[in-house]
Amino acid sequence: MNLIEEISRRHPSDAVAVISGGRSVTYGELFDGASEVAAEIRNAARPLQRHPRIGLHCPDGLDYIILAMGILLADACLVPLAEELTAEEREEITHTTSLDFTLDGKPDHGGHVLKRLKTKPPAFPEDDFQALNPAFIRFSSGTTGTSKGVVLSHETLLARITAANEGLKIGPDDKVLWMLPLAHHFAVSIVLYLYAGAVTVLEPSPAREDILAAAEAHEATVMYGAPFHYAMLGADTGSFRWPSLRLAVATAAALPEATARAFEQRFDQALVQGLGIIEVGLSVLNLEDAASTPTAIGRALPAYEVALLDPSGNPVAEGEAGEFHIRGPGLLDAYLVPWDPAPLRDGYFASGDLVVRHSDGLLTLVGRSKSVINVAGMKVFPEEVESVLNLHPEVEASRVVGKDHPHTGQIPIAEIIPRDPANPPKAIALQRYCREHLSAYKVPLRFKPVDHLPRTASGKIRRV
C-alpha cells in the first residue's frame, strides 16, 4: 500500500489542496509535481532494488509538500533533515539512517537537487527494515530518554491519521491554517489533511497581523499551532473575531492557562490541547473540557486505551501520577538504532510522561518520568517550576534540573535567561517569588543566568 496513491484516489483533481503565498494549488497539481519527483527518484534508485532512504532538506512551503509527497510516492523512505539542524547533526542523521540520497529543495533558485550518497552499511538489519514497507524515519526529542529513530510504515501512517481524525473530524469543508515546521509534522498532520480532503493554508510569516489576515482572507476553520502562536494572537487588539474558526489545537509544548484564557476571550474559541508523541501520534485530545480545564490533555480518542502505571508496572490510584502507557492503532513499527521491531509491552507504548487521571476521567500531564527531581523522597516536576519562573517579569525563559545532594538525594537548580542580561534578577528575589507559588521543597536553591538554554530540534527544553 502507498499512502500517497490512496490520497490521489480520494479527491477530484481540481479541488484545492494547498494555499501558499496567495496561490491556490489543486490536488491534481500536487500529484503532477509529486509524480515528476517520484519518477526521478525511481530512476536514480533502480540499481538498489529496494526502498531507498532519502533525506529531505527544504524550507517550509509548497515545495516541501511536493517533494515529500514525491519521496513517498516513489516508495522511498522519508527522513526529514530540519532546517535548524547543524551540519554535525545533519551528518549524524545521514550516517545513522544510512541515507541513500539527499533531496535538497531550492525554492529561491527553482527546482531541487537529488544527490546520491555513499555511506557505511546500516547498523540495522536491512532486510527487516525493508519488510516494513517503510515510509518515514523521525528522530524524537528524547521521548524515552534518547533519540533512537522512529520507523513508520505506510500502513501505520494511515492507521494513525484515521484514528486521530475521529477526534479532529477534519474534512473537505475545512481550511487548516498551518504554523508549525513541516519537517516535524508533515508525515502525520499534513498527510492527514490531504487524506481528509481539507485545504492547508501555509502562512510563512510569524507576524500576528499576517496570521490573522490569512485567517480572514481564507476563512480558516482550523488552526494548528504552538502555545507561542496562541499567546501572540490572544494579545491582539484588532477587531477581527475569526467567526469561521471551529477548532484551535495547541501542540508541541504545554499550554499555559493564561494563554488559553486570553485566546478564548479574544476569539470566543477554547484552545484544545492534545498529547502528540512521535511513537504514537495524536491519541489524547481535550475536546470536551477545553473551556473549563484548558491545561488538561483530555481523554483518549476512541481507538486508544490508556494505562497509568507505577515503576513496578501496577496501576496507580485515581489522582496519583503514573507513567502514561497507550495502546491502539498507528504505534511505531520499530526503533531504528538499536534495532527494535517490538518496542511495546503487552501492546502498550510506555511514553515516559507522568499523567494524572481525575475522577471524571480527564487526564493531566504533570511531568516527565526521566526529568523528575527527587528531593528527600518528594517529587519535583521541572515543568511546574519552570512555568512559575517563566511568569516572573525579569525572566525570559528557564530550565530546572536536579543536582545530586548528599543529604536530600537531589536539589533543584534553575538556569534562567534574563530579560535584561545587563541587570539579571537577584537570586533571593527569584526564590521569594517561587515560594509564593510553590511548596518550599520545589524552590530552586541556585539560579544561574545563561545566554541560552539547550533545546531539542523541535524546540523543547533538553533534559538529558
Buried (B, 14 or more C-beta within 10 A) or exposed (E): EBBBEEBBEEBEEEBBBBBBEEEEBBBBBBBEBBBEBBEBBBEBBEEEEBBBBBBBBBBBBBBBBBBBBBBBBBBBBBBBBBBEBEEEBBEEBBEBBBBBBBBBBEBEEEEBEBEEBEEEEBEBEEEEBEEBBBBBBBBBBBBBEEBBBBBBBBBBBBBBBBBBBEBBEBEEEBBBBBBBBBBBBBBBBBBBBBBBBBBBBBBEEEEBEEBBBBBBEBEBBBBBBBBBBBBBBBEBEEEEEBEBBEBBBBBBBBBBEBBBBBBBEBBEBBBBBBBBBBBBBBBBBBBBBBBEBBBBBBBBBEBBEBBBBEEEEEEBEEEEBBBBBBBBBBBBBBBBBEBBBEBBEEEBBBBBBBBBBEEEEBBBBBBBBBBBBEBEEEBBBBBBBBBBBBEBEBBEBBBBBBEEEEEBBBBBBBBBBBBEEEEBBEBEEBBEBBEEBBEEBBBBBEBEBBEEBEBBBBBEBEBE
